[in-house]
């Protein structure tokens, strides 16, 4: 009499999917979770802005609605059914503002470099067209290199310059306190429905506003 052996404890040990498949899905699942957490956090910032400063929220939306970037975001939001991703399951924890800004810093820098006006050439010189063609990639590389060096310098500063605890009798240096975001107790809950994409846009303008303002053209006029 033959008996069927019990299934293995590791679900990746059998079946058509390989361990690499499972690890790949684990990474993609992590990406989905991070995207959901970011979108929900931005939307909650948008709800807070609509609640606390309705006039500012209205003016912000009236300004960005005609822009292709806003309309393209609305199209992708509907096409990829991000609303289903956001409202499926319990609300995720609030993502720290510093993490959102850090993730968007390099893309904003690249966009700023790509849209920066290149210096004009007074007259036609040999190699002018080649130089102009290479100007944008070189500026993008320069921006990337600068951002990398600044980030590396900051990481080294954090690593080599730990902060000592004031009440540590032994005088040993301790690691800095982790940055915490206490907005989880202040932000209102997510409001699914017609205003969800608008709330994400408002939240993005609220959270990323200082970063975008830092890359504004030098000749721009700031309104009072």
Secondary structure, DSSP 8 states (H G I E B T S, - for coil): --------S-TTSSSSS-HHHHHHHHHHHHHHHHHHHHHHHHHHHHHHHHHH-HHHHHHHHHHHTTSHHHHHHHHHHHHTTHHHHHHSSS------HHHHHHHHHHHHHHHHHHHS-----SS--TTHHHHHHHHHHHHHHHHHHHHHHHHHHHHHHHHHS-EE-TT-TT--EE-------GGGGTS-----STTHHHHHHHHHHHHHHHHHHHTS-TT-----
